[in-house]
Amino acid sequence: MKRYRCAVELAVDVLGGKWKPVILSHLKEGVHRYGELRRRMPDVSEKMLTQHLRELEADGLVLRESLDGRVPHVEYRLTEDGERLRPALQALYDWGTRRAADTGITFEPVT
């Protein structure tokens, strides 16, 4: 088992990287299919998105559910442990919104 000296070190180890917090933020809004996540994150490669989804699933933050139907598909959602991140994700969102307003940054709409 890996040893940590501080809780933030553990959190950054699990959530680190550019895309994991973004994935979790989108899943905070509700269940998404892989293709929906891809459209919401056009700058992430398919390989990176898949890798991060697998890591978040292995860490117990994301649940991957395969659904059979006329068109089989996969859905992703936050687990109970992932839901505990909701306040932290909202705080990051709020900070980013304020920072954008203060610095004149605008966000591109997702198509």
SEVOMAR-286271 format. One record per residue: residue number from 1; residue in three letters; x, y, z of N, C-alpha, C in turn. Coordinates in nm, 4 decimals. Last residue first. Layout:
BEGIN
+-----+-----+----------+----------+----------+----------+----------+----------+----------+----------+----------+
:   n : res :   n.east :  n.north :     n.up :  ca.east : ca.north :    ca.up :   c.east :  c.north :     c.up :
+-----+-----+----------+----------+----------+----------+----------+----------+----------+----------+----------+
: NUM : Ala :        X :        Y :        Z :        X :        Y :        Z :        X :        Y :        Z :
...
+-----+-----+----------+----------+----------+----------+----------+----------+----------+----------+----------+
end
This chain:
BEGIN
+-----+-----+----------+----------+----------+----------+----------+----------+----------+----------+----------+
:   n : res :   n.east :  n.north :     n.up :  ca.east : ca.north :    ca.up :   c.east :  c.north :     c.up :
+-----+-----+----------+----------+----------+----------+----------+----------+----------+----------+----------+
: 111 : Thr :  -2.0497 :   2.2032 :  -2.8305 :  -2.1468 :   2.1731 :  -2.9382 :  -2.1841 :   2.0288 :  -2.9393 :
: 110 : Val :  -2.0030 :   2.4243 :  -2.5714 :  -1.9867 :   2.2852 :  -2.6140 :  -2.0928 :   2.2572 :  -2.7179 :
: 109 : Pro :  -1.8609 :   2.7520 :  -2.6022 :  -1.9757 :   2.6636 :  -2.5848 :  -1.9443 :   2.5230 :  -2.6359 :
: 108 : Glu :  -1.5735 :   2.8585 :  -2.4289 :  -1.6318 :   2.8182 :  -2.5561 :  -1.7509 :   2.7289 :  -2.5300 :
: 107 : Phe :  -1.5580 :   3.1260 :  -2.1975 :  -1.5629 :   2.9815 :  -2.2215 :  -1.6283 :   2.9551 :  -2.3562 :
: 106 : Thr :  -1.3227 :   3.3908 :  -2.1429 :  -1.4561 :   3.3415 :  -2.1809 :  -1.4470 :   3.1928 :  -2.2118 :
: 105 : Ile :  -1.1548 :   3.5951 :  -1.9123 :  -1.1559 :   3.4700 :  -1.9891 :  -1.2993 :   3.4326 :  -2.0201 :
: 104 : Gly :  -1.1185 :   3.8156 :  -1.7507 :  -1.1715 :   3.8357 :  -1.8855 :  -1.1705 :   3.7116 :  -1.9731 :
: 103 : Thr :  -1.0471 :   3.7871 :  -1.4899 :  -0.9384 :   3.7957 :  -1.5871 :  -0.9856 :   3.8137 :  -1.7302 :
: 102 : Asp :  -1.2828 :   3.7684 :  -1.3442 :  -1.1806 :   3.8643 :  -1.3012 :  -1.0735 :   3.8871 :  -1.4073 :
: 101 : Ala :  -1.4153 :   3.5576 :  -1.4743 :  -1.4742 :   3.6920 :  -1.4738 :  -1.3689 :   3.7971 :  -1.4398 :
: 100 : Ala :  -1.2393 :   3.3467 :  -1.4152 :  -1.2658 :   3.3837 :  -1.5544 :  -1.3214 :   3.5260 :  -1.5619 :
:  99 : Arg :  -1.2633 :   3.3406 :  -1.1361 :  -1.1333 :   3.3696 :  -1.1976 :  -1.1512 :   3.4137 :  -1.3427 :
:  98 : Arg :  -1.5299 :   3.2614 :  -1.1074 :  -1.4851 :   3.3920 :  -1.0570 :  -1.3547 :   3.4342 :  -1.1230 :
:  97 : Thr :  -1.5111 :   3.0064 :  -1.2261 :  -1.6047 :   3.1062 :  -1.2795 :  -1.5630 :   3.2466 :  -1.2361 :
:  96 : Gly :  -1.3268 :   2.8804 :  -1.0574 :  -1.2949 :   2.8997 :  -1.1987 :  -1.3841 :   3.0047 :  -1.2636 :
:  95 : Trp :  -1.4760 :   2.8772 :  -0.8187 :  -1.3508 :   2.9504 :  -0.8240 :  -1.3135 :   2.9807 :  -0.9691 :
:  94 : Asp :  -1.6869 :   2.7082 :  -0.8982 :  -1.7147 :   2.8455 :  -0.8557 :  -1.5887 :   2.9315 :  -0.8625 :
:  93 : Tyr :  -1.5435 :   2.4710 :  -0.9500 :  -1.6239 :   2.5354 :  -1.0549 :  -1.6465 :   2.6829 :  -1.0206 :
:  92 : Leu :  -1.4382 :   2.4159 :  -0.6960 :  -1.3483 :   2.4394 :  -0.8091 :  -1.4196 :   2.5116 :  -0.9219 :
:  91 : Ala :  -1.6819 :   2.3781 :  -0.5579 :  -1.5909 :   2.4855 :  -0.5168 :  -1.4916 :   2.5181 :  -0.6284 :
:  90 : Gln :  -1.7764 :   2.1512 :  -0.6884 :  -1.8517 :   2.2764 :  -0.6988 :  -1.7644 :   2.3950 :  -0.6604 :
:  89 : Leu :  -1.5835 :   1.9684 :  -0.6051 :  -1.5980 :   1.9972 :  -0.7479 :  -1.6733 :   2.1279 :  -0.7686 :
:  88 : Ala :  -1.6367 :   1.9685 :  -0.3298 :  -1.5045 :   2.0108 :  -0.3783 :  -1.5111 :   2.0470 :  -0.5260 :
:  87 : Pro :  -1.9022 :   1.8675 :  -0.3222 :  -1.8706 :   2.0028 :  -0.2722 :  -1.7350 :   2.0550 :  -0.3227 :
:  86 : Arg :  -1.8607 :   1.6049 :  -0.4556 :  -1.9486 :   1.7092 :  -0.5098 :  -1.9155 :   1.8485 :  -0.4544 :
:  85 : Leu :  -1.7308 :   1.3937 :  -0.3462 :  -1.6474 :   1.4982 :  -0.4055 :  -1.7298 :   1.6179 :  -0.4541 :
:  84 : Arg :  -1.9221 :   1.2146 :  -0.2820 :  -1.8633 :   1.2908 :  -0.1710 :  -1.7715 :   1.4025 :  -0.2206 :
:  83 : Glu :  -1.9648 :   1.0833 :  -0.5188 :  -2.0614 :   1.1869 :  -0.4790 :  -2.0071 :   1.2722 :  -0.3647 :
:  82 : Gly :  -1.7649 :   0.8899 :  -0.5052 :  -1.7525 :   1.0003 :  -0.6008 :  -1.8455 :   1.1156 :  -0.5663 :
:  81 : Asp :  -1.8823 :   0.7206 :  -0.3196 :  -1.7572 :   0.7874 :  -0.2853 :  -1.7328 :   0.9062 :  -0.3785 :
:  80 : Glu :  -2.1002 :   0.6358 :  -0.4718 :  -2.1239 :   0.7060 :  -0.3456 :  -1.9984 :   0.7828 :  -0.3033 :
:  79 : Thr :  -2.0020 :   0.7144 :  -0.8115 :  -2.0355 :   0.6211 :  -0.7046 :  -2.0671 :   0.7045 :  -0.5799 :
:  78 : Leu :  -2.1263 :   0.8813 :  -1.0989 :  -2.0472 :   0.8838 :  -0.9764 :  -2.0947 :   0.7753 :  -0.8812 :
:  77 : Arg :  -2.1439 :   0.7047 :  -1.4122 :  -2.2007 :   0.7870 :  -1.3055 :  -2.1061 :   0.7857 :  -1.1876 :
:  76 : Tyr :  -2.1812 :   0.6140 :  -1.7519 :  -2.0925 :   0.6412 :  -1.6390 :  -2.1642 :   0.7317 :  -1.5403 :
:  75 : Glu :  -2.2897 :   0.3576 :  -1.9733 :  -2.3139 :   0.4808 :  -1.9006 :  -2.2169 :   0.4914 :  -1.7837 :
:  74 : Val :  -2.2867 :   0.2180 :  -2.2950 :  -2.2244 :   0.2221 :  -2.1632 :  -2.2544 :   0.3585 :  -2.1017 :
:  73 : His :  -2.5159 :   0.0246 :  -2.4991 :  -2.4326 :   0.1395 :  -2.4678 :  -2.3805 :   0.1303 :  -2.3244 :
:  72 : Pro :  -2.6907 :  -0.1264 :  -2.7718 :  -2.6156 :  -0.1396 :  -2.6464 :  -2.5281 :  -0.0166 :  -2.6233 :
:  71 : Val :  -2.9864 :  -0.0611 :  -2.8963 :  -2.8507 :  -0.0133 :  -2.9202 :  -2.7754 :  -0.0236 :  -2.7874 :
:  70 : Arg :  -3.1817 :  -0.2092 :  -2.7754 :  -3.1740 :  -0.2078 :  -2.9218 :  -3.0356 :  -0.1628 :  -2.9648 :
:  69 : Gly :  -2.9787 :  -0.3252 :  -2.5048 :  -3.1030 :  -0.2726 :  -2.5594 :  -3.0950 :  -0.2822 :  -2.7097 :
:  68 : Asp :  -2.7812 :  -0.3267 :  -2.2146 :  -2.8244 :  -0.3905 :  -2.3381 :  -2.9573 :  -0.3300 :  -2.3793 :
:  67 : Leu :  -2.5309 :  -0.1365 :  -2.0703 :  -2.6747 :  -0.1570 :  -2.0834 :  -2.7061 :  -0.2192 :  -2.2184 :
:  66 : Ser :  -2.2801 :  -0.1246 :  -1.8344 :  -2.3137 :  -0.1650 :  -1.9710 :  -2.4616 :  -0.1977 :  -1.9762 :
:  65 : Glu :  -2.1513 :   0.1230 :  -1.6343 :  -2.2612 :   0.0285 :  -1.6473 :  -2.2903 :   0.0026 :  -1.7947 :
:  64 : Arg :  -1.9168 :   0.2235 :  -1.4072 :  -1.9390 :   0.1993 :  -1.5505 :  -2.0455 :   0.0923 :  -1.5609 :
:  63 : Leu :  -1.8783 :   0.4651 :  -1.1632 :  -1.9386 :   0.3358 :  -1.1946 :  -1.9637 :   0.3300 :  -1.3446 :
:  62 : Val :  -1.6108 :   0.6225 :  -0.9967 :  -1.7011 :   0.6185 :  -1.1119 :  -1.7502 :   0.4764 :  -1.1313 :
:  61 : Leu :  -1.4523 :   0.5780 :  -0.7769 :  -1.5223 :   0.7066 :  -0.7867 :  -1.6272 :   0.7086 :  -0.8964 :
:  60 : Gly :  -1.2806 :   0.3601 :  -0.7465 :  -1.4109 :   0.3578 :  -0.6807 :  -1.4883 :   0.4881 :  -0.6851 :
:  59 : Asp :  -1.0519 :   0.3311 :  -0.8854 :  -1.0405 :   0.4013 :  -0.7570 :  -1.1745 :   0.4127 :  -0.6847 :
:  58 : Ala :  -1.1491 :   0.2184 :  -1.1172 :  -1.0656 :   0.1354 :  -1.0297 :  -1.0509 :   0.1985 :  -0.8911 :
:  57 : Glu :  -1.2751 :   0.4475 :  -1.2226 :  -1.3550 :   0.3299 :  -1.1870 :  -1.2767 :   0.2416 :  -1.0892 :
:  56 : Leu :  -1.0544 :   0.6052 :  -1.2701 :  -1.1559 :   0.6539 :  -1.1763 :  -1.2478 :   0.5409 :  -1.1321 :
:  55 : Glu :  -0.9296 :   0.4418 :  -1.4632 :  -0.8626 :   0.4697 :  -1.3360 :  -0.9620 :   0.5180 :  -1.2312 :
:  54 : Arg :  -1.1211 :   0.4497 :  -1.6697 :  -1.0839 :   0.3218 :  -1.6080 :  -1.0176 :   0.3419 :  -1.4723 :
:  53 : Leu :  -1.1163 :   0.7233 :  -1.7278 :  -1.2408 :   0.6604 :  -1.6821 :  -1.2113 :   0.5276 :  -1.6135 :
:  52 : His :  -0.8500 :   0.7469 :  -1.8178 :  -0.8921 :   0.8136 :  -1.6944 :  -1.0226 :   0.7566 :  -1.6409 :
:  51 : Gln :  -0.8608 :   0.5894 :  -2.0539 :  -0.7660 :   0.5584 :  -1.9459 :  -0.8116 :   0.6204 :  -1.8140 :
:  50 : Thr :  -1.0549 :   0.7275 :  -2.2048 :  -1.0757 :   0.5882 :  -2.1655 :  -0.9869 :   0.5504 :  -2.0478 :
:  49 : Leu :  -0.9221 :   0.9735 :  -2.2353 :  -1.0528 :   0.9672 :  -2.1703 :  -1.0796 :   0.8260 :  -2.1206 :
:  48 : Met :  -0.6902 :   0.8919 :  -2.3750 :  -0.6781 :   0.9529 :  -2.2424 :  -0.8107 :   0.9466 :  -2.1672 :
:  47 : Lys :  -0.8021 :   0.7922 :  -2.6156 :  -0.7164 :   0.7077 :  -2.5321 :  -0.7092 :   0.7618 :  -2.3892 :
:  46 : Glu :  -0.9300 :   1.0159 :  -2.7180 :  -1.0105 :   0.8995 :  -2.6782 :  -0.9310 :   0.8095 :  -2.5851 :
:  45 : Ser :  -0.8019 :   1.3246 :  -2.5814 :  -0.7978 :   1.2143 :  -2.6776 :  -0.8843 :   1.0988 :  -2.6262 :
:  44 : Val :  -0.9695 :   1.6307 :  -2.5238 :  -0.9082 :   1.5106 :  -2.4668 :  -0.9103 :   1.4001 :  -2.5728 :
:  43 : Asp :  -1.1105 :   1.8355 :  -2.6410 :  -0.9644 :   1.8419 :  -2.6461 :  -0.8944 :   1.7203 :  -2.5866 :
:  42 : Pro :  -1.3855 :   1.8038 :  -2.5993 :  -1.3297 :   1.7778 :  -2.7333 :  -1.1775 :   1.7777 :  -2.7402 :
:  41 : Met :  -1.5829 :   1.7230 :  -2.3906 :  -1.4387 :   1.7393 :  -2.3694 :  -1.3653 :   1.7162 :  -2.5020 :
:  40 : Arg :  -1.8369 :   1.6771 :  -2.4698 :  -1.8181 :   1.7826 :  -2.3705 :  -1.6701 :   1.8150 :  -2.3489 :
:  39 : Arg :  -1.7973 :   1.4592 :  -2.6389 :  -1.8436 :   1.5866 :  -2.6955 :  -1.8211 :   1.7031 :  -2.5988 :
:  38 : Arg :  -1.7201 :   1.2660 :  -2.4478 :  -1.6294 :   1.3031 :  -2.5581 :  -1.6679 :   1.4389 :  -2.6161 :
:  37 : Leu :  -1.9533 :   1.2419 :  -2.2978 :  -1.8318 :   1.2939 :  -2.2342 :  -1.7328 :   1.3411 :  -2.3403 :
:  36 : Glu :  -2.1147 :   1.1291 :  -2.4954 :  -2.1504 :   1.2593 :  -2.4372 :  -2.0289 :   1.3232 :  -2.3710 :
:  35 : Gly :  -1.9868 :   0.8839 :  -2.5358 :  -1.9927 :   0.9824 :  -2.6440 :  -2.0288 :   1.1211 :  -2.5951 :
:  34 : Tyr :  -2.0381 :   0.7548 :  -2.2880 :  -1.9016 :   0.7867 :  -2.3297 :  -1.9018 :   0.8971 :  -2.4355 :
:  33 : Arg :  -2.3170 :   0.9052 :  -2.1148 :  -2.2574 :   0.8031 :  -2.2008 :  -2.1180 :   0.8498 :  -2.2410 :
:  32 : His :  -2.3746 :   1.0057 :  -1.7808 :  -2.3357 :   1.0380 :  -1.9179 :  -2.2858 :   0.9128 :  -1.9885 :
:  31 : Val :  -2.5715 :   1.1237 :  -1.5092 :  -2.5208 :   1.0097 :  -1.5855 :  -2.4881 :   1.0545 :  -1.7283 :
:  30 : Gly :  -2.4783 :   1.4460 :  -1.3675 :  -2.5650 :   1.3317 :  -1.3917 :  -2.4954 :   1.2249 :  -1.4739 :
:  29 : Glu :  -2.3043 :   1.6363 :  -1.2804 :  -2.4291 :   1.6844 :  -1.3392 :  -2.5276 :   1.5704 :  -1.3644 :
:  28 : Lys :  -2.0853 :   1.4891 :  -1.2160 :  -2.1569 :   1.5526 :  -1.1053 :  -2.2942 :   1.6009 :  -1.1524 :
:  27 : Leu :  -1.9746 :   1.4388 :  -1.4590 :  -2.0566 :   1.3327 :  -1.3994 :  -2.1330 :   1.3833 :  -1.2772 :
:  26 : His :  -1.8306 :   1.6757 :  -1.4903 :  -1.9404 :   1.6447 :  -1.5824 :  -2.0326 :   1.5384 :  -1.5232 :
:  25 : Ser :  -1.6475 :   1.6410 :  -1.2803 :  -1.7367 :   1.7569 :  -1.2815 :  -1.8554 :   1.7335 :  -1.3746 :
:  24 : Leu :  -1.5071 :   1.4165 :  -1.3618 :  -1.5900 :   1.4096 :  -1.2409 :  -1.6893 :   1.5248 :  -1.2357 :
:  23 : Ile :  -1.3752 :   1.5283 :  -1.5838 :  -1.4656 :   1.4131 :  -1.5993 :  -1.5613 :   1.4074 :  -1.4812 :
:  22 : Val :  -1.2211 :   1.7203 :  -1.4490 :  -1.3191 :   1.7625 :  -1.5497 :  -1.4215 :   1.6515 :  -1.5733 :
:  21 : Pro :  -1.0507 :   1.5688 :  -1.2872 :  -1.1493 :   1.6576 :  -1.2246 :  -1.2572 :   1.7039 :  -1.3221 :
:  20 : Lys :  -0.9133 :   1.4300 :  -1.5069 :  -0.9949 :   1.3597 :  -1.4062 :  -1.0939 :   1.4528 :  -1.3358 :
:  19 : Trp :  -0.7535 :   1.6019 :  -1.6705 :  -0.8862 :   1.5587 :  -1.7135 :  -0.9715 :   1.4925 :  -1.6072 :
:  18 : Lys :  -0.5009 :   1.6713 :  -1.5679 :  -0.5882 :   1.7752 :  -1.6220 :  -0.7319 :   1.7283 :  -1.6365 :
:  17 : Gly :  -0.3991 :   1.5252 :  -1.2547 :  -0.4057 :   1.5341 :  -1.3992 :  -0.5069 :   1.6378 :  -1.4426 :
:  16 : Gly :  -0.5389 :   1.3590 :  -0.9642 :  -0.4410 :   1.4367 :  -1.0391 :  -0.4579 :   1.4293 :  -1.1890 :
:  15 : Leu :  -0.6907 :   1.2185 :  -0.7883 :  -0.7606 :   1.3105 :  -0.8786 :  -0.6689 :   1.3855 :  -0.9731 :
:  14 : Val :  -0.5065 :   1.0624 :  -0.6451 :  -0.6261 :   0.9997 :  -0.7042 :  -0.6871 :   1.0879 :  -0.8120 :
:  13 : Asp :  -0.3124 :   1.2523 :  -0.5739 :  -0.2720 :   1.1271 :  -0.6371 :  -0.3901 :   1.0613 :  -0.7086 :
:  12 : Val :  -0.4640 :   1.4426 :  -0.4439 :  -0.4025 :   1.4781 :  -0.5714 :  -0.3559 :   1.3533 :  -0.6454 :
:  11 : Ala :  -0.5351 :   1.2940 :  -0.2133 :  -0.6379 :   1.3455 :  -0.3040 :  -0.5801 :   1.3775 :  -0.4413 :
:  10 : Leu :  -0.2794 :   1.2472 :  -0.0975 :  -0.3647 :   1.1356 :  -0.1405 :  -0.4677 :   1.1831 :  -0.2425 :
:   9 : Glu :  -0.2077 :   1.5129 :  -0.0446 :  -0.1217 :   1.4293 :  -0.1293 :  -0.2011 :   1.3104 :  -0.1833 :
:   8 : Val :  -0.4010 :   1.5844 :   0.1371 :  -0.4020 :   1.6498 :   0.0057 :  -0.3162 :   1.5702 :  -0.0926 :
:   7 : Ala :  -0.3259 :   1.4373 :   0.3623 :  -0.4507 :   1.4036 :   0.2933 :  -0.4574 :   1.4658 :   0.1540 :
:   6 : Cys :   0.0158 :   1.3332 :   0.3860 :  -0.0864 :   1.4368 :   0.4012 :  -0.2083 :   1.3990 :   0.3171 :
:   5 : Arg :   0.1854 :   1.1330 :   0.3339 :   0.2188 :   1.2146 :   0.4491 :   0.1117 :   1.3200 :   0.4779 :
:   4 : Tyr :   0.1237 :   0.7944 :   0.2387 :   0.1085 :   0.9383 :   0.2187 :   0.1421 :   1.0118 :   0.3472 :
:   3 : Arg :   0.2152 :   0.4945 :   0.0775 :   0.2098 :   0.5750 :   0.2006 :   0.2036 :   0.7224 :   0.1639 :
:   2 : Lys :   0.0519 :   0.2206 :  -0.0829 :   0.1271 :   0.3455 :  -0.0909 :   0.1091 :   0.4261 :   0.0368 :
:   1 : Met :   0.0839 :  -0.1167 :   0.0000 :   0.0000 :   0.0000 :   0.0000 :   0.0891 :   0.1239 :   0.0000 :
+-----+-----+----------+----------+----------+----------+----------+----------+----------+----------+----------+
end
